[in-house]
């Protein structure tokens, strides 16, 4: 697929790394073109581009910014009508130990309202950047799960295909409103990683008796 990654931080960089390794055509953009160029230089099959119209040729856009920057970042890359947008954000408080939204809405739902033409899908929000960068295989038969929620069947299938191409297993998490559940799961994972000292080589999973 042709994938545009918005963001050149830890998550954006990890996406570029794994997506290029999986054989996708990847462009990366951010407000600071120099940062995007540095990520592209570290992943020679990726191309850094300016934000303006960066989504024009993309099959899918990966939103790898903070929630606070999400809407402005999406608006900066051009017309997203009919585009699949993978939202990985979590609406975190400044200390990362709480959520600023919940119960009656979610980051994904608010983004979908602000960018009404896009097909928004929640995915990867429970995956730490270190886990994404190091890969889905945890050894001993353990593979990291990616939970996928969207009101668009096409967006959900696109996100699942991308995740599986990078070696992850996927769990259908229903409609986009279920991001209200997934974002607190991510918050708990962050607490375990940082607050409880388990580190960032952890990930939540959903298991089923065979």
C-alpha positions in Angstrom: 0.0 0.0 0.0 0.9 3.6 -0.3 1.1 4.9 3.3 1.6 8.5 4.5 2.8 8.6 8.1 2.2 11.9 9.9 4.7 12.3 12.7 8.5 11.7 13.1 8.6 11.0 16.8 9.1 7.5 18.3 5.8 6.1 17.0 6.1 7.7 13.6 9.7 6.5 13.2 8.7 3.0 14.3 5.9 2.9 11.8 8.2 4.0 8.9 10.7 1.3 9.9 8.2 -1.5 10.0 6.0 -0.4 7.1 9.0 -0.2 4.7 10.3 -3.5 5.9 6.9 -5.0 5.1 7.2 -3.7 1.5 4.8 -0.7 1.6 5.5 2.6 -0.2 6.0 5.0 2.7 6.1 8.8 2.8 6.6 10.6 6.1 5.7 14.2 7.0 5.8 16.5 10.0 5.8 20.2 10.7 9.6 20.0 10.9 10.7 18.7 7.5 14.2 18.1 8.8 12.8 15.6 11.3 10.9 13.8 8.5 14.1 13.7 6.4 16.1 12.2 9.3 13.5 9.4 9.6 13.6 8.8 5.9 17.4 8.8 5.9 17.3 6.0 8.5 14.9 4.1 6.3 16.1 4.4 2.8 12.9 3.1 1.2 10.9 5.9 2.7 10.5 9.4 1.4 10.2 12.6 3.4 7.6 15.1 2.0 6.2 18.5 3.0 2.8 18.4 4.7 0.9 20.2 2.0 -1.1 17.6 0.0 1.0 14.8 1.5 -2.1 12.6 1.6 -3.0 13.0 -2.0 -1.4 9.8 -3.3 -1.9 7.7 -0.1 -4.1 4.7 0.3 -3.9 5.1 4.0 -2.7 7.8 6.5 -1.2 6.9 9.8 -1.8 9.6 12.4 1.3 9.3 14.7 1.0 12.6 16.6 -0.3 13.5 20.0 -4.0 13.8 20.4 -3.7 17.6 20.9 -2.0 18.0 17.5 -4.1 15.4 15.7 -6.7 17.6 13.9 -4.3 20.3 12.8 -1.9 17.7 11.6 -4.6 16.0 9.5 -5.8 19.2 8.1 -2.3 20.1 7.0 -1.9 17.1 4.6 -4.8 18.0 2.3 -8.1 16.6 1.4 -8.9 13.4 3.3 -12.2 12.6 1.8 -12.5 8.9 1.3 -9.1 8.3 2.9 -8.5 5.7 5.5 -7.0 7.4 8.6 -5.4 5.1 11.3 -5.7 7.0 14.6 -3.2 5.8 17.2 -3.6 8.6 19.6 -4.7 8.6 23.2 -6.1 11.7 25.0 -3.6 11.8 27.8 -3.1 14.2 30.6 0.2 16.1 30.9 1.6 13.5 33.3 0.5 10.6 31.0 -1.3 9.0 34.0 -4.9 9.9 33.0 -7.2 10.6 30.1 -8.8 13.9 29.2 -11.8 12.2 27.4 -13.9 9.2 28.1 -17.3 7.6 28.8 -19.4 9.6 26.2 -16.7 10.1 23.5 -13.1 9.3 22.6 -10.2 10.8 20.7 -11.1 8.8 17.6 -14.7 10.0 17.6 -13.7 13.6 18.1 -11.2 13.3 15.2 -13.8 11.8 13.0 -16.2 14.7 13.8 -13.4 17.2 12.9 -12.5 15.4 9.6 -15.9 14.2 8.5 -14.8 13.0 5.0 -12.1 10.6 6.4 -12.7 6.9 7.3 -11.2 6.9 10.8 -10.1 3.6 12.4 -8.6 3.2 15.9 -5.6 0.9 15.9 -2.1 0.6 17.5 -3.0 2.9 20.4 -2.2 0.1 22.9 1.2 -0.6 21.3 4.3 1.1 22.8 6.8 2.7 20.3 9.5 0.3 21.5 7.3 -2.7 20.8 6.4 -1.4 17.3 10.0 -0.7 16.5 11.3 -4.1 17.8 8.5 -6.1 16.2 5.5 -8.1 17.1 7.1 -11.4 18.0 7.7 -11.6 21.7 9.0 -15.2 21.6 7.5 -18.4 23.1 4.6 -18.2 20.7 3.6 -14.7 21.8 2.6 -12.2 19.2 1.4 -8.6 20.0 -2.2 -7.8 19.4 -3.5 -4.8 17.5 -7.1 -3.9 18.4 -9.1 -2.4 15.5 -12.2 -0.3 15.8 -14.1 1.6 13.0 -17.5 2.3 11.6 -16.0 1.7 8.1 -15.5 -1.9 7.0 -13.0 -0.8 4.4 -11.0 1.2 7.0 -11.0 -1.7 9.4 -9.8 -4.2 6.8 -7.1 -1.8 5.7 -5.8 -1.4 9.2 -5.9 -5.1 9.8 -4.0 -5.8 6.6 -1.3 -3.3 7.5 -0.9 -4.7 11.0 -0.8 -8.3 9.8 1.8 -7.4 7.1 4.0 -6.2 9.9 3.6 -9.5 11.8 0.9 -8.4 14.4 -2.3 -10.3 15.1 -5.5 -8.3 15.0 -8.6 -8.2 17.1 -11.8 -6.8 15.7 -12.9 -4.3 18.3 -16.2 -3.3 16.7 -17.4 0.2 15.9 -15.5 3.5 16.4 -17.3 4.2 19.7 -15.4 1.3 21.2 -12.3 3.5 21.1 -13.8 4.7 24.4 -12.7 1.3 25.8 -9.4 1.0 23.9 -8.1 4.4 25.1 -8.4 3.4 28.8 -6.7 0.1 28.0 -3.8 2.1 26.6 -3.8 4.3 29.7 -3.5 1.2 31.9 -0.7 -0.1 29.7 1.1 3.2 30.2 0.6 2.9 33.9 2.1 -0.6 34.0 5.0 0.4 31.8 6.0 3.6 33.6 4.0 3.8 36.9 4.5 0.2 37.9 8.0 0.0 36.4 7.4 -2.9 34.0 9.0 -1.1 31.1 7.9 -0.6 27.5 8.4 -4.1 26.2 4.9 -5.0 27.2 1.5 -5.2 25.4 -2.1 -6.1 26.2 -3.5 -9.2 24.4 -6.8 -10.9 24.1 -6.7 -14.7 24.3 -9.3 -17.4 23.6 -9.4 -21.0 24.7 -8.8 -23.2 21.8 
